[in-house]
Amino acid sequence: MDQGSDAPAAGTSRFGNHEQVVFCQDEASGLRAIIAIYSTALGPALGGTRFYPYGSEDEALADVLNLSRGMAYKNALAGLDHGGGKAVIIGDPATDKSEPLLRAYGRFVQSLNGRYFTACDVGTYSEDMDVVARESRFVTGRTREHGGAGDSSILTAFGVFQGMRAAAETLWGSPTLRGRRVGVEGVGKVGHRLVEHLREDGAEVVICDVSEAAVERVKTLHPEVEVVADNAALIRAGLDVYAPCALGGSLDDDTVPALTAKMVCGAANNQLAHAGIEKRLADRGVLYAPDYVVNSGGVIQVADEIEGFDFERARSRASGIFETTRRIFALAAEEGVPPAVAADRLAERRMSAVGRIRGIWL
Ligand SMILES: NC(=O)c1ccc[n+]([C@@H]2O[C@H](COP(=O)([O-])OP(=O)(O)OC[C@H]3O[C@@H](n4cnc5c(N)ncnc54)[C@H](O)[C@@H]3O)[C@@H](O)[C@H]2O)c1
């Protein structure tokens, strides 16, 4: 980021420890966007574009700083050669999205000359990335018609399942969910695919979703799946495993004491409502598979697309989530910390160890 001579001392900037924060504006199309690059220690930053009606620019800035930092950790543990970045477009995607706006945004992405690759996030879709890509080479998550990888929820669900198998092995000695009772909160794009993996593995599945259509889709394929009214009922449903696959913040001061499950492993981002919840879970003897580790199948897929998408190669990398989750549990036990802390440590070690070699003069 461009800091003048009166810039605050390092580490005290309102941009935190981020490498670069770019404010973008195009009045005619109504574009107002912020691109944040947390770190390029492992390679060009990669992370999606969130299109959201933020209440203020400060709110948008806080979100993009937080999300881009999260992407650096996620990409590091996914074993990718990508740093962490993210972008937000301020506005209502239902009314403000237009071709000129997306193309103006694409030109700003291009102006970073490959320091940041963008993709889809809340409020943006593969079709939008096709439009952004008309102005920039640094776009992934496009449609299949445009050489993209399409729906990322396939490998996200697969990755969550791999993380769950690793957690099952740690808890019960064998990497299978056979005979376990698993509660899936939210059976949308990722959740319904997770149900497929679970049923195939022989698990008993309980679901809840605010959308009747989403519940019906699962019931049509799997009439044996049990449905409960809401998340409050789900967490009390005598579960072995709780899989949050709806929105963030499912684990809070009310839900953690009521959990019947011995394991939490799901796709939702930011499952822990606030700092300290990871310790409360550990104190209750609940094994928590860190969200950003087990849900990295989607970013693995879009990163693969940058090379020219190969589903088998991406799937093979996503199966590595099993081993990474295992390593996190082992490190957590070794260092006496909750798995969420162990995951952060492992990510920081990779960023620092691999980032350091860039200091070798070429
Ligand atoms: N799609 C991906 O590749 C991907 C990758 C990484 C992380 N994630 C995260 O996984 C989660 C699910 O993503 P998705 O793509 O399946 O989204 P989605 O919108 O397709 O599915 C979410 C489902 O949750 C349901 N839901 C919303 N509020 C609920 C509530 N209070 N109780 C129960 N159900 C509720 C919705 O009706 C919907 O069916 C999100 O948190 C997302 O950020 C997704």
PDBQT file of the ligand as one rigid body, heavy atoms in Angstrom, charges set to zero:
ROOT
HETATM    1  N1  LIG A 401     -19.041 -23.627  -2.408  1.00  0.00    +0.000 N 
HETATM    2  C1  LIG A 401     -17.773 -23.741  -2.086  1.00  0.00    +0.000 C 
HETATM    3  O1  LIG A 401     -16.951 -24.199  -2.889  1.00  0.00    +0.000 OA
HETATM    4  C2  LIG A 401     -17.282 -23.345  -0.706  1.00  0.00    +0.000 A 
HETATM    5  C3  LIG A 401     -15.900 -23.335  -0.468  1.00  0.00    +0.000 A 
HETATM    6  C4  LIG A 401     -15.441 -23.012   0.827  1.00  0.00    +0.000 A 
HETATM    7  C5  LIG A 401     -16.358 -22.682   1.815  1.00  0.00    +0.000 A 
HETATM    8  N2  LIG A 401     -17.711 -22.676   1.546  1.00  0.00    +0.000 N 
HETATM    9  C6  LIG A 401     -18.640 -22.322   2.623  1.00  0.00    +0.000 C 
HETATM   10  O2  LIG A 401     -19.521 -23.416   2.862  1.00  0.00    +0.000 OA
HETATM   11  C7  LIG A 401     -20.807 -22.939   3.253  1.00  0.00    +0.000 C 
HETATM   12  C8  LIG A 401     -21.867 -23.499   2.301  1.00  0.00    +0.000 C 
HETATM   13  O3  LIG A 401     -21.563 -23.088   0.978  1.00  0.00    +0.000 OA
HETATM   14  P1  LIG A 401     -22.511 -23.459  -0.240  1.00  0.00    +0.000 P 
HETATM   15  O4  LIG A 401     -21.740 -23.119  -1.461  1.00  0.00    +0.000 OA
HETATM   16  O5  LIG A 401     -23.035 -24.837  -0.056  1.00  0.00    +0.000 OA
HETATM   17  O6  LIG A 401     -23.672 -22.400  -0.050  1.00  0.00    +0.000 OA
HETATM   18  P2  LIG A 401     -25.229 -22.585  -0.399  1.00  0.00    +0.000 P 
HETATM   19  O7  LIG A 401     -25.800 -21.215  -0.306  1.00  0.00    +0.000 OA
HETATM   20  O8  LIG A 401     -25.404 -23.374  -1.641  1.00  0.00    +0.000 OA
HETATM   21  O9  LIG A 401     -25.784 -23.500   0.814  1.00  0.00    +0.000 OA
HETATM   22  C9  LIG A 401     -26.013 -23.033   2.094  1.00  0.00    +0.000 C 
HETATM   23  C10 LIG A 401     -27.263 -23.734   2.592  1.00  0.00    +0.000 C 
HETATM   24  O10 LIG A 401     -27.448 -23.366   3.963  1.00  0.00    +0.000 OA
HETATM   25  C11 LIG A 401     -28.819 -23.114   4.168  1.00  0.00    +0.000 C 
HETATM   26  N3  LIG A 401     -28.974 -22.263   5.349  1.00  0.00    +0.000 N 
HETATM   27  C12 LIG A 401     -28.813 -20.924   5.461  1.00  0.00    +0.000 A 
HETATM   28  N4  LIG A 401     -29.045 -20.540   6.732  1.00  0.00    +0.000 NA
HETATM   29  C13 LIG A 401     -29.340 -21.642   7.432  1.00  0.00    +0.000 A 
HETATM   30  C14 LIG A 401     -29.634 -21.894   8.781  1.00  0.00    +0.000 A 
HETATM   31  N5  LIG A 401     -29.700 -20.911   9.675  1.00  0.00    +0.000 N 
HETATM   32  N6  LIG A 401     -29.874 -23.172   9.166  1.00  0.00    +0.000 NA
HETATM   33  C15 LIG A 401     -29.815 -24.180   8.276  1.00  0.00    +0.000 A 
HETATM   34  N7  LIG A 401     -29.528 -24.001   6.973  1.00  0.00    +0.000 NA
HETATM   35  C16 LIG A 401     -29.277 -22.761   6.552  1.00  0.00    +0.000 A 
HETATM   36  C17 LIG A 401     -29.289 -22.487   2.883  1.00  0.00    +0.000 C 
HETATM   37  O11 LIG A 401     -30.702 -22.586   2.721  1.00  0.00    +0.000 OA
HETATM   38  C18 LIG A 401     -28.521 -23.307   1.839  1.00  0.00    +0.000 C 
HETATM   39  O12 LIG A 401     -29.248 -24.449   1.435  1.00  0.00    +0.000 OA
HETATM   40  C19 LIG A 401     -20.704 -21.406   3.220  1.00  0.00    +0.000 C 
HETATM   41  O13 LIG A 401     -20.389 -20.966   4.527  1.00  0.00    +0.000 OA
HETATM   42  C20 LIG A 401     -19.532 -21.141   2.299  1.00  0.00    +0.000 C 
HETATM   43  O14 LIG A 401     -18.889 -19.910   2.607  1.00  0.00    +0.000 OA
HETATM   44  C21 LIG A 401     -18.179 -23.005   0.308  1.00  0.00    +0.000 A 
ENDROOT
TORSDOF 0
